[in-house]
Amino acid sequence: MLFHVRMDVSIPLGLDVTDRVAAEKARALELQRTGVWVHLWRIVGRYSNFSVFDVASNDELHGILSTLPLYPFMKIEVTPLATHPSDLSAQ
């Protein structure tokens, strides 16, 4: 199942998260290498991203997102995706 995920990060002022940011990058790269985190785009001008995840279920996605080191500082919106009948790959 494909999911469109928007992650907005809001770190409290003055909190040192240098180690968490490094760990977040490592975790994101790991998930991309395994094919779970299919796409990752920065939203210009924000500490936010749009991503596409390919996982088996809602529960699996929730489990993965909750392992992200910056998860406690994120507002996350998830949209399940389905193939559009007019998409070239559906023809």
N, C-alpha and C positions, 0 to 999 in steps of 0.2 A: 504494500500500500504506500502511496506517495502522500506526503504531508507538506504543505507550505507552512513555514514557521517564521514568525517575526519575533526577534529578540531585541528588547530595548534594555540596555544596561544603565543602571543608576547607582553609582558608588557614593556612599556618604562622604562628604567633604572631609579631608584630613585622614581618611582611612588608608593605610598603606596596603595595597593589594598587588604589589610587584610580583610576589611569588604566585599568587592566584592567576594573574594575567599570563605568566609563562606557562603555568600548568593548563590553563584554558587553551592556549595555542597548541600545546602538545596533544591534548585530548581531541581537539577539533581535527588536527592532522591525522591522528589515529583513526577516527571515525570516517574520515574521507578515504583513507587508504583501504578500509574494509568495505567501502561501497555503501555504507549506511547514510552518510552525510553527502548527498549527491551534488548539491550546489550550495555555494556560499557567496553572498554579495553584500558589500558594505552599503548602507544607506548614507548618501552624501550628507555631510554636515551634522551627523548624529553618531552617538556611540550605540549603533543599532545595526542589525543585519536582517536580510531576507535569506532564508535557506530552504532547501528541499531535502527531506529525509525519505529514505526508502526502507520501511520496516514492516513487520508482519501485523502489528496491531497498535491500537491506542495505548495499551498498557506498556508495550515495548518502547514506544516513543517516550512516554512519560518517564520510564526508568532511565532511558538514555539522557534525556534532558536534565534529570535530577542529579546526574553524575558530573555535570559541568561545574568546574570550580567557581564560576561566577554566578551560578544558578540562584544563590540567595539574593543577588542584586538585580535580577532580571524580571521584567514584565514580559510574558510570553503569550503570543496569540497563535493558535494552531488551526489550520484549515485543511480538512481531508480533501484530496484531489481525485478526480476520476477522468478517464480519457474522454475527450470531446469527440463527438461523431464526425466533426469536420476537420479534425487533426489529420495531417498527412499520414501519420503512422496507423491511423484507424482505417485507412482505405484498403 
